[in-house]
Amino acid sequence: MVDIAALAEFSRNNCIAICSGLVPANLLTTLTTLILVVLNRPRNQLRFSVIIAVNLALILALHVVSWWVIGVVQAPTFILLALSTVCLALNGWAIVQKRGWVALISHQPKWLKLIHE
C-alpha cells in the first residue's frame, strides 16, 4: 500500500531536486505538444505528448499540495501551481482542438473579411 505521508515527506525533503526537474520537464513537454500541433502531426503522437505533459503537471500540482497541507503558503507555491495549471490548460486545448494551427491561422472571422473587401 502507498503511504501518502511518506510520499509527501519525500516531496518536501527533496523540493529543490523535484522542482529543478519538474519545471523544465513541464515546459519542454508542453512546448513539444504545441510544436506537434503547429506541425499538424498525427493524433497518436499528440496524445502521447499530452499524456506525458499532463502527468508531469499533475505531479507538480501534487508537490505544491504537499506544501499546502503543512501550512506553507508562499509565492513559490502559487507560481508553481500557476505553471502547472497553464501546462494543463495548453495540453487540454491541444487535444480538444480539431484543426491544425495552419487552419486556425488561415480562418478569418467574417468582420475581418468585410474590412478587406
Residue, then its C-alpha position, 0 to 999 in steps of 0.5 A: m500500500v502507498d503511504i501518502a505521508a511518506l510520499a509527501e515527506f519525500s516531496r518536501n525533503n527533496c523540493i529543490a531536486i523535484c522542482s529543478g526537474l519538474v519545471p523544465a520537464n513541464l515546459l519542454t513537454t508542453l512546448t513539444t505538444l504545441i510544436l506537434v500541433v503547429l506541425n499538424r502531426p498525427r493524433n497518436q503522437l499528440r496524445f502521447s505528448v499530452i499524456i506525458a505533459v499532463n502527468l508531469a503537471l499533475i505531479l507538480a500540482l501534487h508537490v505544491v499540495s504537499w506544501w499546502v497541507i503543512g501550512v506553507v503558503q508562499a509565492p513559490t507555491f502559487i507560481l508553481l501551481a500557476l505553471s502547472t495549471v497553464c501546462l494543463a490548460l495548453n495540453g487540454w486545448a491541444i487535444v480538444q482542438k480539431r484543426g491544425w494551427v495552419a487552419l486556425i491561422s488561415h480562418q478569418p472571422k467574417w468582420l475581418k473579411l468585410i474590412h478587406e473587401 
